[in-house]
Amino acid sequence: MGLLDGCKHIKTTEIVEIRELAWVVTWPLKRDPALDKFSAMSIPSEFNNVTATAKANVYFEGKVVSHTIRFSDGAKKTLGLIYPGKFHFGTDQAERVEIVAGHCVIRLDGTEQTRSVAAGSFFDVPAKSGFDIEVSSGICEYICSFLP
């Protein structure tokens, strides 16, 4: 019997209690510390009133490409594409990477555990750290938010 055999379908708008199993969940979750539960979170499809940098950030011979957007409050995000391959990124600031389309497998620095991340999900990376990201097929589209 598989891990999820016998489970009924759960709407992502319902609050779902997930503790040890949170690592295998593929829809976007955010933790509500007051309730010690997870709830569904939507990933934005557009940003208004931003300044976009026309010059692309190009990494790994064009296999990872992003553009920077800045908000009036000084917040910065990058919107990008990752083509098939395995790549490593270092972080100065803490980051949240939201997957808009596609699929990837990530491993945070200092861990051996990998995590599958599909469209509609996100992962956080601590400051002064890094992560491996692998896209096996198709294109993985992402939003990277730089956290305070």
DSSP file with accessible surface (Angstrom, degrees, kcal/mol):
  #  RESIDUE AA STRUCTURE BP1 BP2  ACC     N-H-->O    O-->H-N    N-H-->O    O-->H-N    TCO  KAPPA ALPHA  PHI   PSI    X-CA   Y-CA   Z-CA
    1    1 A M              0   0  206      0, 0.0     2,-0.0     0, 0.0     0, 0.0   0.000 360.0 360.0 360.0 131.3    0.0    0.0    0.0
    2    2 A G    >   -     0   0   38      1,-0.1     3,-1.0     2,-0.0     0, 0.0  -0.284 360.0-102.3 -76.5 166.1    1.4    3.4   -1.0
    3    3 A L  T 3  S+     0   0  113      1,-0.3    -1,-0.1    -2,-0.0     0, 0.0   0.854 120.7  33.8 -56.5 -39.8    1.7    6.4    1.3
    4    4 A L  T >  S+     0   0  117      2,-0.1     3,-1.9     3,-0.0    -1,-0.3   0.363  84.4 130.1-104.5   6.2   -1.4    8.2   -0.1
    5    5 A D  T <  S+     0   0   93     -3,-1.0     3,-0.1     1,-0.3     0, 0.0  -0.332  77.2  19.0 -59.0 137.5   -3.5    5.1   -0.8
    6    6 A G  T 3  S+     0   0   86      1,-0.3     2,-0.3    -2,-0.0    -1,-0.3   0.403  92.3 131.9  83.8  -4.4   -7.0    5.5    0.7
    7    7 A C    <   -     0   0   83     -3,-1.9    -1,-0.3     1,-0.0     2,-0.2  -0.592  52.7-132.4 -80.1 140.2   -6.7    9.3    1.0
    8    8 A K        -     0   0  179     -2,-0.3     2,-0.1     1,-0.1    -1,-0.0  -0.527  35.8 -85.7 -85.9 160.3   -9.6   11.4   -0.2
    9    9 A H        -     0   0  193     -2,-0.2     2,-0.4     1,-0.0    -1,-0.1  -0.403  43.2-154.9 -65.2 141.5   -9.0   14.4   -2.4
   10   10 A I        -     0   0   74     -2,-0.1     2,-0.2    -3,-0.1     6,-0.0  -0.967  12.8-128.7-122.2 129.1   -8.3   17.6   -0.6
   11   11 A K    >   -     0   0  147     -2,-0.4     3,-1.7     1,-0.1    29,-0.1  -0.565  18.4-129.9 -72.8 141.2   -9.0   21.0   -1.9
   12   12 A T  T 3  S+     0   0   66      1,-0.3    28,-0.6    -2,-0.2    -1,-0.1   0.642 105.8  64.7 -69.8 -10.7   -6.0   23.3   -1.7
   13   13 A T  T 3  S+     0   0  118     26,-0.1    -1,-0.3     2,-0.1     2,-0.2   0.614  86.6  88.5 -86.0 -10.5   -8.2   26.0   -0.1
   14   14 A E  S <  S-     0   0   96     -3,-1.7     2,-0.4    25,-0.1    26,-0.4  -0.564  88.9-110.7 -83.0 149.5   -8.8   23.7    2.9
   15   15 A I        -     0   0   95     -2,-0.2     2,-0.5    24,-0.1    24,-0.2  -0.689  38.1-163.3 -77.8 130.6   -6.5   23.8    5.9
   16   16 A V  B     -A   38   0A  18     22,-1.5    22,-1.3    -2,-0.4     2,-0.7  -0.965  16.1-135.7-121.6 126.9   -4.7   20.6    6.0
   17   17 A E        +     0   0  108     -2,-0.5     2,-0.4    20,-0.2    20,-0.1  -0.739  38.1 158.8 -84.2 116.3   -2.8   19.3    9.0
   18   18 A I        +     0   0   20     -2,-0.7    -2,-0.1     1,-0.1     7,-0.0  -0.982   5.6 154.9-138.1 123.8    0.5   17.9    7.8
   19   19 A R  S >  S+     0   0  110     -2,-0.4     3,-1.5    18,-0.0     4,-0.2   0.592  77.1  11.7-113.8 -90.6    3.5   17.5   10.0
   20   20 A E  G >  S+     0   0  168      1,-0.3     3,-0.6     2,-0.1    -2,-0.0   0.767 126.2  58.9 -64.4 -23.4    6.1   14.9    9.1
   21   21 A L  G >> S+     0   0   86      1,-0.2     3,-1.7     2,-0.1     4,-0.5   0.537  73.7  99.4 -85.4  -1.9    4.7   14.5    5.6
   22   22 A A  G X4 S+     0   0   23     -3,-1.5     3,-1.0     1,-0.3    -1,-0.2   0.812  71.8  66.5 -56.8 -30.2    5.1   18.1    4.6
   23   23 A W  G <4 S+     0   0   86     -3,-0.6    -1,-0.3     1,-0.2    93,-0.2   0.816 102.3  45.9 -63.1 -29.5    8.2   17.3    2.6
   24   24 A V  G <4 S+     0   0   82     -3,-1.7    -1,-0.2    91,-0.1    -2,-0.2   0.518  84.3 112.1 -95.9  -1.2    6.4   15.3    0.0
   25   25 A V    <<  -     0   0   15     -3,-1.0     4,-0.1    -4,-0.5    -7,-0.0  -0.478  47.3-165.8 -74.4 140.1    3.5   17.7   -0.6
   26   26 A T        +     0   0   70     -2,-0.2    92,-0.3    91,-0.1    -1,-0.1   0.450  58.7  82.1-110.3  -1.8    3.5   19.2   -4.0
   27   27 A W  S    S-     0   0   72      1,-0.1    95,-0.2    94,-0.1    94,-0.2  -0.669  94.3 -83.0 -99.4 163.4    1.0   22.1   -3.8
   28   28 A P        -     0   0   19      0, 0.0    13,-1.0     0, 0.0     2,-0.4  -0.415  53.1-179.0 -69.1 133.0    2.0   25.5   -2.3
   29   29 A L  E     -B   40   0A  21     11,-0.2     2,-0.4    93,-0.1    11,-0.2  -0.964  16.1-169.3-129.2 146.5    1.8   25.6    1.4
   30   30 A K  E     -B   39   0A 108      9,-2.1     9,-2.3    -2,-0.4     2,-0.3  -0.997  27.2-120.4-132.3 144.3    2.5   28.3    4.0
   31   31 A R  E     -B   38   0A 133     -2,-0.4     7,-0.2     7,-0.2     3,-0.1  -0.635  10.9-155.5 -87.0 133.8    2.7   27.7    7.7
   32   32 A D  E >>> -B   37   0A  59      5,-2.7     4,-1.6    -2,-0.3     5,-1.2  -0.888   9.1-166.8-103.4  96.9    0.3   29.3   10.1
   33   33 A P  T 345S+     0   0  110      0, 0.0    -1,-0.2     0, 0.0     5,-0.0   0.842  83.7  60.2 -58.1 -31.8    2.4   29.3   13.3
   34   34 A A  T 345S+     0   0   93      1,-0.2    -2,-0.0    -3,-0.1    -3,-0.0   0.866 118.3  29.2 -64.3 -33.7   -0.6   30.2   15.4
   35   35 A L  T <45S-     0   0   87     -3,-1.1    -1,-0.2     2,-0.2     3,-0.1   0.543  98.6-133.7-101.0  -8.4   -2.4   27.1   14.3
   36   36 A D  T  <5S+     0   0   55     -4,-1.6     2,-0.3     1,-0.2    -2,-0.1   0.914  71.6 109.2  51.0  43.8    0.7   24.9   13.7
   37   37 A K  E   < - B   0  32A  67     -5,-1.2    -5,-2.7   -20,-0.1     2,-0.4  -0.828  68.1-116.5-134.8 175.9   -0.9   23.9   10.4
   38   38 A F  E     -AB  16  31A  30    -22,-1.3   -22,-1.5    -2,-0.3     2,-0.3  -0.897  25.6-168.9-115.5 148.5   -0.3   24.5    6.7
   39   39 A S  E     - B   0  30A  26     -9,-2.3    -9,-2.1    -2,-0.4   -24,-0.1  -0.948  31.9 -88.9-135.0 159.4   -2.6   26.3    4.4
   40   40 A A  E     - B   0  29A  28    -28,-0.6     2,-0.4   -26,-0.4   -11,-0.2  -0.291  38.8-165.6 -66.4 148.2   -2.8   26.7    0.6
   41   41 A M        -     0   0   34    -13,-1.0     2,-0.3    79,-0.2    -1,-0.0  -1.000  12.0-135.9-136.7 135.2   -0.9   29.7   -0.9
   42   42 A S        -     0   0  105     -2,-0.4    79,-0.0    79,-0.0   -13,-0.0  -0.682  12.6-134.3 -94.3 148.2   -1.3   31.0   -4.5
   43   43 A I        -     0   0   34     -2,-0.3    79,-0.0    56,-0.1    78,-0.0  -0.845  32.0-109.7 -97.7 131.5    1.6   32.0   -6.7
   44   44 A P        -     0   0   47      0, 0.0     3,-0.1     0, 0.0    -1,-0.0  -0.249  20.7-162.8 -63.4 147.3    1.1   35.4   -8.4
   45   45 A S  S    S+     0   0  118      1,-0.3     2,-0.3    55,-0.0    -2,-0.0   0.557  73.8  12.5-103.7 -13.5    0.6   35.4  -12.2
   46   46 A E        -     0   0  128      2,-0.0     2,-0.4     0, 0.0    -1,-0.3  -0.986  60.8-142.7-157.1 160.5    1.5   39.0  -12.7
   47   47 A F        -     0   0   47     -2,-0.3     2,-0.3    -3,-0.1     3,-0.3  -0.997  17.5-155.3-128.4 132.5    3.0   42.0  -10.9
   48   48 A N        +     0   0  108     -2,-0.4    -2,-0.0     1,-0.2     0, 0.0  -0.741  67.7  17.3-106.0 155.6    1.8   45.6  -11.3
   49   49 A N  S    S+     0   0  154     -2,-0.3    23,-0.6     1,-0.2     2,-0.3   0.920  88.7 135.3  54.5  53.1    3.6   48.9  -10.9
   50   50 A V  E     -C   71   0B  44     -3,-0.3     2,-0.5    21,-0.1    21,-0.2  -0.844  56.0-123.9-123.2 162.7    7.2   47.5  -11.1
   51   51 A T  E     -C   70   0B 102     19,-2.7    19,-2.5    -2,-0.3     2,-0.4  -0.952  28.2-156.7-105.7 123.6   10.4   48.5  -12.8
   52   52 A A  E     -C   69   0B  69     -2,-0.5     2,-0.6    17,-0.2    17,-0.2  -0.848  12.0-133.8-103.7 136.1   11.7   45.7  -15.0
   53   53 A T        -     0   0   59     15,-2.8    15,-0.3    -2,-0.4    -2,-0.0  -0.796  10.2-156.2 -87.2 122.6   15.4   45.5  -16.0
   54   54 A A  S    S+     0   0   92     -2,-0.6     2,-0.3    13,-0.1    -1,-0.2   0.870  71.2  86.1 -68.8 -37.5   15.7   44.8  -19.7
   55   55 A K  S    S-     0   0  158      1,-0.1    13,-0.4    13,-0.0     2,-0.1  -0.484  80.9-131.1 -68.0 126.0   19.2   43.2  -19.5
   56   56 A A        -     0   0   25     -2,-0.3     2,-0.7    11,-0.1    11,-0.2  -0.423   5.3-126.7 -77.7 151.1   18.8   39.5  -18.7
   57   57 A N  E     -D   66   0B  44      9,-3.3     9,-2.2    -2,-0.1     2,-0.5  -0.906  35.2-167.5 -91.0 114.1   20.7   37.7  -15.9
   58   58 A V  E     +D   65   0B  82     -2,-0.7     2,-0.3     7,-0.2     7,-0.2  -0.939  10.4 173.9-115.8 124.6   22.2   34.8  -17.9
   59   59 A Y  E >>> +D   64   0B 102      5,-3.0     5,-1.8    -2,-0.5     4,-0.6  -0.905  56.2  17.1-125.7 156.3   23.8   31.8  -16.1
   60   60 A F  G >45S-     0   0   86     -2,-0.3     3,-1.7     1,-0.2    -1,-0.2   0.909 130.5 -52.9  51.1  53.5   25.2   28.4  -17.2
   61   61 A E  G 345S-     0   0  197      1,-0.3    -1,-0.2    -3,-0.2    -2,-0.0   0.839 110.6 -48.1  53.8  37.7   25.6   29.3  -20.9
   62   62 A G  G <45S+     0   0   26     -3,-0.5    -1,-0.3     2,-0.3    -2,-0.2   0.482 110.4 115.9  86.8   4.5   22.0   30.4  -21.2
   63   63 A K  T <<5S+     0   0   98     -3,-1.7    20,-3.3    -4,-0.6     2,-0.4   0.668  82.2  38.4 -80.9 -14.2   20.4   27.4  -19.5
   64   64 A V  E   <S+DE  59  82B   0     -5,-1.8    -5,-3.0    18,-0.2     2,-0.4  -0.984  74.9 170.2-133.5 122.3   19.1   29.7  -16.7
   65   65 A V  E     +DE  58  81B  36     16,-2.2    16,-2.8    -2,-0.4     2,-0.3  -0.998   1.3 167.2-135.3 135.8   17.9   33.1  -17.6
   66   66 A S  E     -DE  57  80B   3     -9,-2.2    -9,-3.3    -2,-0.4     2,-0.4  -0.952  23.6-142.9-142.9 164.2   16.0   35.7  -15.5
   67   67 A H  E     - E   0  79B  74     12,-2.2    12,-2.6    -2,-0.3     2,-0.3  -0.981  23.4-127.7-125.4 143.2   14.9   39.3  -15.4
   68   68 A T  E     - E   0  78B  13    -13,-0.4   -15,-2.8    -2,-0.4     2,-0.4  -0.709  20.3-169.6 -92.5 137.6   14.9   41.5  -12.3
   69   69 A I  E     -CE  52  77B   9      8,-2.9     8,-2.3    -2,-0.3     2,-0.4  -0.965   5.4-157.8-122.4 144.4   11.8   43.5  -11.2
   70   70 A R  E     -CE  51  76B 120    -19,-2.5   -19,-2.7    -2,-0.4     6,-0.2  -0.975   6.4-144.7-123.1 140.3   11.8   46.1   -8.5
   71   71 A F  E >   -C   50   0B  49      4,-2.7     3,-2.2    -2,-0.4   -21,-0.1  -0.576  31.0-106.6 -98.0 162.6    8.9   47.3   -6.5
   72   72 A S  T 3  S+     0   0  128    -23,-0.6    -1,-0.1     1,-0.3   -22,-0.1   0.781 119.8  58.2 -61.8 -25.0    8.3   50.9   -5.2
   73   73 A D  T 3  S-     0   0  129      2,-0.1    -1,-0.3     1,-0.0    -3,-0.0   0.411 123.5-103.2 -85.1   2.7    9.1   49.8   -1.7
   74   74 A G  S <  S+     0   0   54     -3,-2.2    -2,-0.1     1,-0.3    -1,-0.0   0.311  73.9 143.5  95.6  -9.9   12.5   48.5   -2.8
   75   75 A A        -     0   0   44     -5,-0.1    -4,-2.7     1,-0.0     2,-0.4  -0.309  34.4-154.0 -63.5 148.9   11.7   44.8   -2.8
   76   76 A K  E     +E   70   0B  62     70,-0.3    70,-1.6    -6,-0.2     2,-0.3  -0.971  17.6 171.6-130.1 141.7   13.3   42.8   -5.6
   77   77 A K  E     -EF  69 145B  41     -8,-2.3    -8,-2.9    -2,-0.4     2,-0.4  -0.949  20.3-141.8-137.1 159.8   12.3   39.6   -7.4
   78   78 A T  E     -EF  68 144B  12     66,-2.2    66,-3.1    -2,-0.3     2,-0.5  -0.969   6.8-155.9-121.6 143.9   13.6   37.8  -10.4
   79   79 A L  E     +EF  67 143B  62    -12,-2.6   -12,-2.2    -2,-0.4     2,-0.3  -0.982  33.3 157.5-115.7 124.5   11.4   36.0  -13.0
   80   80 A G  E     -EF  66 142B   9     62,-2.5    62,-2.5    -2,-0.5     2,-0.4  -0.875  39.7-127.9-148.2 176.8   13.2   33.2  -14.8
   81   81 A L  E     -EF  65 141B  56    -16,-2.8   -16,-2.2    -2,-0.3     2,-0.5  -0.972  13.7-160.8-127.0 140.9   13.4   30.1  -16.8
   82   82 A I  E     -EF  64 140B   6     58,-2.4    58,-2.7    -2,-0.4   -18,-0.2  -0.988  11.1-157.0-124.0 120.6   15.5   27.0  -16.2
   83   83 A Y        -     0   0   85    -20,-3.3    52,-0.3    -2,-0.5    56,-0.1  -0.452  46.5 -60.6 -87.6 166.3   16.2   24.6  -19.1
   84   84 A P  S    S+     0   0   54      0, 0.0     2,-0.3     0, 0.0    52,-0.2  -0.154  93.1  78.5 -53.3 136.9   17.1   21.0  -18.6
   85   85 A G  E    S-I  135   0C  26     50,-2.4    50,-2.5    -3,-0.1     2,-0.4  -0.849  77.1 -86.4 150.5 177.9   20.3   20.4  -16.6
   86   86 A K  E     +I  134   0C 135     -2,-0.3     2,-0.3    48,-0.2    48,-0.2  -0.987  46.7 173.0-121.9 129.6   21.7   20.4  -13.1
   87   87 A F  E     -I  133   0C  15     46,-2.9    46,-2.8    -2,-0.4     2,-0.4  -0.914  23.8-142.2-136.7 156.5   22.9   23.7  -11.6
   88   88 A H  E     -I  132   0C  81     -2,-0.3     2,-0.4    44,-0.2    44,-0.2  -0.984  16.5-172.3-123.3 133.0   24.1   25.1   -8.2
   89   89 A F  E     -I  131   0C  40     42,-2.6    42,-2.4    -2,-0.4     2,-0.3  -0.976  10.9-149.1-122.8 138.6   23.3   28.6   -6.9
   90   90 A G  E     -I  130   0C  56     -2,-0.4     2,-0.4    40,-0.2    40,-0.3  -0.701  14.5-143.5 -97.7 156.1   24.7   30.3   -3.9
   91   91 A T  E     +I  129   0C   6     38,-2.7    38,-0.6    -2,-0.3    37,-0.3  -0.972  24.9 178.5-123.8 136.1   22.6   32.8   -1.9
   92   92 A D  S    S+     0   0  125     -2,-0.4    36,-0.6    36,-0.2     2,-0.2   0.820  84.1  33.2 -89.3 -51.0   23.7   36.0   -0.2
   93   93 A Q  S    S-     0   0   92     34,-0.2    36,-0.2     1,-0.1    -1,-0.2  -0.645 102.0 -91.6 -97.2 160.9   20.1   36.8    1.0
   94   94 A A        -     0   0   23     53,-0.5    53,-2.7    -2,-0.2     2,-0.3  -0.414  51.2-161.0 -65.5 145.7   17.5   34.4    2.0
   95   95 A E  E     -HG 125 146B  23     30,-2.5    30,-3.0    51,-0.2     2,-0.5  -0.971  22.5-153.3-133.6 149.3   15.3   33.5   -1.0
   96   96 A R  E     -HG 124 145B  60     49,-2.4    49,-2.9    -2,-0.3     2,-0.6  -0.994  16.2-161.4-116.9 125.3   11.9   32.0   -1.7
   97   97 A V  E     -HG 123 144B   6     26,-3.1    26,-2.0    -2,-0.5     2,-0.5  -0.940   4.6-166.7-111.3 116.1   11.7   30.3   -5.1
   98   98 A E  E     -HG 122 143B   9     45,-3.1    45,-2.3    -2,-0.6     2,-0.7  -0.899  15.8-137.6-104.3 129.3    8.1   29.7   -6.4
   99   99 A I  E     + G   0 142B   0     22,-3.1    21,-3.1    -2,-0.5    22,-0.4  -0.782  22.4 177.8 -91.2 117.6    7.7   27.4   -9.3
  100  100 A V  E     -     0   0B  59     41,-2.5     2,-0.3    -2,-0.7    42,-0.2   0.852  68.6  -3.3 -86.2 -41.7    5.2   28.9  -11.8
  101  101 A A  E    S+ G   0 141B  29     40,-1.3    40,-2.6    18,-0.1    -1,-0.3  -0.989 108.1  22.3-151.5 151.1    5.3   26.1  -14.4
  102  102 A G  S    S-     0   0   36     -2,-0.3    17,-1.3    38,-0.2     2,-0.3  -0.478  76.4 -87.2  91.1-159.8    7.3   22.9  -14.9
  103  103 A H  E     +J  118   0C  71     34,-0.3     2,-0.3    15,-0.2    34,-0.3  -0.993  35.3 174.8-154.8 146.6    9.0   20.7  -12.4
  104  104 A C  E     -J  117   0C   0     13,-2.3    13,-3.1    -2,-0.3     2,-0.4  -0.956  25.0-131.3-148.6 168.0   12.4   20.5  -10.7
  105  105 A V  E     -JK 116 134C  47     29,-2.2    29,-2.4    -2,-0.3     2,-0.3  -0.993  29.8-170.0-122.5 131.0   14.3   18.6   -8.0
  106  106 A I  E     -JK 115 133C   3      9,-2.8     9,-2.4    -2,-0.4     2,-0.3  -0.846  16.7-167.7-122.3 157.8   16.2   20.6   -5.4
  107  107 A R  E     - K   0 132C  55     25,-1.9    25,-2.8    -2,-0.3     2,-0.2  -0.952  21.0-137.5-141.8 121.6   18.7   19.9   -2.6
  108  108 A L  E >   - K   0 131C  36      5,-0.5     3,-1.6    -2,-0.3    23,-0.3  -0.559  34.9 -95.5 -76.1 143.9   19.6   22.6   -0.1
  109  109 A D  T 3  S+     0   0   53     21,-2.8    21,-0.1     1,-0.2    -1,-0.1  -0.272 111.7  29.7 -54.7 142.0   23.3   22.9    0.9
  110  110 A G  T 3  S+     0   0   85      1,-0.3     2,-0.3    -3,-0.1    -1,-0.2   0.484 107.3  88.1  85.3   1.3   24.2   21.0    4.0
  111  111 A T    <   -     0   0   53     -3,-1.6    -1,-0.3     1,-0.1    -4,-0.0  -0.913  58.6-157.1-127.1 158.9   21.5   18.3    3.4
  112  112 A E        +     0   0  174     -2,-0.3     2,-0.2    -3,-0.1    -1,-0.1   0.548  66.9 102.1-102.6 -16.2   21.5   15.1    1.5
  113  113 A Q        -     0   0  112     -5,-0.1    -5,-0.5     1,-0.0     2,-0.3  -0.510  58.3-153.2 -77.3 133.6   17.7   15.0    1.0
  114  114 A T        -     0   0   85     -2,-0.2     2,-0.4    -7,-0.1    -7,-0.2  -0.706   5.5-155.2-100.1 158.8   16.3   16.0   -2.3
  115  115 A R  E     -J  106   0C  45     -9,-2.4    -9,-2.8    -2,-0.3     2,-0.4  -0.998  12.1-135.5-138.1 131.2   12.8   17.4   -2.8
  116  116 A S  E     -J  105   0C  57     -2,-0.4     2,-0.5   -11,-0.2   -11,-0.2  -0.716  23.4-168.2 -83.5 129.8   10.6   17.4   -5.9
  117  117 A V  E     -J  104   0C   0    -13,-3.1   -13,-2.3    -2,-0.4     2,-0.2  -0.977   5.4-174.1-127.1 118.7    9.0   20.8   -6.5
  118  118 A A  E >   -J  103   0C  25     -2,-0.5     3,-1.8   -92,-0.3   -19,-0.3  -0.574  42.3 -63.7-107.0 170.2    6.2   21.1   -9.0
  119  119 A A  T 3  S+     0   0   49    -17,-1.3   -19,-0.2     1,-0.3    -1,-0.2  -0.224 123.6  31.9 -51.8 135.0    4.3   24.1  -10.4
  120  120 A G  T 3  S+     0   0   23    -21,-3.1    -1,-0.3     1,-0.4     2,-0.2   0.402 104.0  97.0  93.9  -1.0    2.3   25.9   -7.7
  121  121 A S    <   -     0   0    1     -3,-1.8   -22,-3.1   -22,-0.4    -1,-0.4  -0.694  52.0-162.0-115.2 169.3    4.9   25.0   -5.0
  122  122 A F  E     -H   98   0B  23    -24,-0.3     2,-0.3    -2,-0.2   -24,-0.2  -0.942   6.6-155.9-143.8 165.7    7.8   26.9   -3.5
  123  123 A F  E     -H   97   0B   3    -26,-2.0   -26,-3.1    -2,-0.3     2,-0.4  -0.985  14.5-136.8-141.5 150.9   11.0   26.3   -1.5
  124  124 A D  E     -H   96   0B  64     -2,-0.3   -28,-0.2   -28,-0.2   -30,-0.0  -0.867  11.0-161.7-108.4 144.2   13.0   28.6    0.8
  125  125 A V  E     -H   95   0B   2    -30,-3.0   -30,-2.5    -2,-0.4     3,-0.1  -0.990  21.2-123.8-125.7 127.7   16.8   28.9    0.9
  126  126 A P    >   -     0   0   71      0, 0.0     3,-0.6     0, 0.0   -35,-0.1  -0.247  35.8 -91.9 -66.3 159.1   18.6   30.5    3.9
  127  127 A A  T 3  S+     0   0   48      1,-0.2   -34,-0.2   -33,-0.1   -35,-0.2  -0.291 109.3  21.4 -64.1 154.3   21.0   33.4    3.5
  128  128 A K  T 3  S+     0   0  165    -36,-0.6    -1,-0.2   -37,-0.3   -36,-0.2   0.889 112.7  88.2  53.2  43.1   24.7   32.6    2.9
  129  129 A S  E <   -I   91   0C  30    -38,-0.6   -38,-2.7    -3,-0.6     2,-0.3  -0.444  59.5-152.1-138.6-147.1   23.8   29.2    1.7
  130  130 A G  E     -I   90   0C   0    -40,-0.3   -21,-2.8    -2,-0.2     2,-0.3  -0.979   2.0-139.1 178.6-179.1   22.9   27.6   -1.6
  131  131 A F  E     -IK  89 108C  10    -42,-2.4   -42,-2.6    -2,-0.3     2,-0.4  -0.991  14.9-126.8-159.0 152.3   21.0   24.8   -3.5
  132  132 A D  E     -IK  88 107C  27    -25,-2.8   -25,-1.9    -2,-0.3     2,-0.4  -0.836  27.7-170.1 -95.0 141.8   21.3   22.4   -6.3
  133  133 A I  E     -IK  87 106C   2    -46,-2.8   -46,-2.9    -2,-0.4     2,-0.4  -1.000   3.0-170.2-135.7 134.7   18.4   22.5   -8.8
  134  134 A E  E     -IK  86 105C  86    -29,-2.4   -29,-2.2    -2,-0.4     2,-0.5  -0.993   9.1-170.5-128.9 130.5   17.8   19.9  -11.5
  135  135 A V  E     -I   85   0C   1    -50,-2.5   -50,-2.4    -2,-0.4   -31,-0.1  -0.988   2.5-174.4-116.0 119.7   15.3   20.1  -14.4
  136  136 A S        -     0   0   94     -2,-0.5     2,-0.3     1,-0.3    -1,-0.1   0.781  66.1  -1.5 -89.1 -27.9   15.1   16.8  -16.3
  137  137 A S  S    S+     0   0   90    -34,-0.3   -34,-0.3   -52,-0.1    -1,-0.3  -0.991 107.3  10.9-157.5 158.3   12.7   17.9  -19.1
  138  138 A G  S    S-     0   0   49     -2,-0.3     2,-0.4    -3,-0.1    -3,-0.0  -0.243  93.8 -56.6  70.8-162.0   10.8   20.8  -20.3
  139  139 A I        -     0   0   69    -56,-0.1     2,-0.6   -55,-0.0   -56,-0.2  -0.967  40.2-146.9-120.6 134.5   11.3   24.3  -18.9
  140  140 A C  E     -F   82   0B   0    -58,-2.7   -58,-2.4    -2,-0.4     2,-0.4  -0.903  14.8-159.4-101.1 119.7   10.9   25.3  -15.3
  141  141 A E  E     +FG  81 101B  86    -40,-2.6   -41,-2.5    -2,-0.6   -40,-1.3  -0.851  18.9 175.8-100.0 138.3    9.5   28.8  -14.8
  142  142 A Y  E     -FG  80  99B  22    -62,-2.5   -62,-2.5    -2,-0.4     2,-0.4  -0.931  32.9-144.7-143.1 161.7   10.1   30.5  -11.4
  143  143 A I  E     -FG  79  98B   6    -45,-2.3   -45,-3.1    -2,-0.3     2,-0.6  -1.000  20.4-160.6-121.1 125.4    9.8   33.6   -9.3
  144  144 A C  E     -FG  78  97B   6    -66,-3.1   -66,-2.2    -2,-0.4     2,-0.4  -0.946   5.0-165.8-110.6 119.5   12.6   34.3   -6.9
  145  145 A S  E     -FG  77  96B   9    -49,-2.9   -49,-2.4    -2,-0.6     2,-0.7  -0.887  16.1-137.8-103.8 133.0   11.8   36.6   -4.0
  146  146 A F  E     - G   0  95B  45    -70,-1.6   -70,-0.3    -2,-0.4   -51,-0.2  -0.823  25.4-147.1 -92.6 116.8   14.7   38.0   -1.9
  147  147 A L              0   0   51    -53,-2.7   -53,-0.5    -2,-0.7    -1,-0.0  -0.533 360.0 360.0 -89.5 151.0   13.6   37.9    1.7
  148  148 A P              0   0  167      0, 0.0    -1,-0.1     0, 0.0   -54,-0.1  -0.190 360.0 360.0 -68.0 360.0   14.6   40.4    4.4
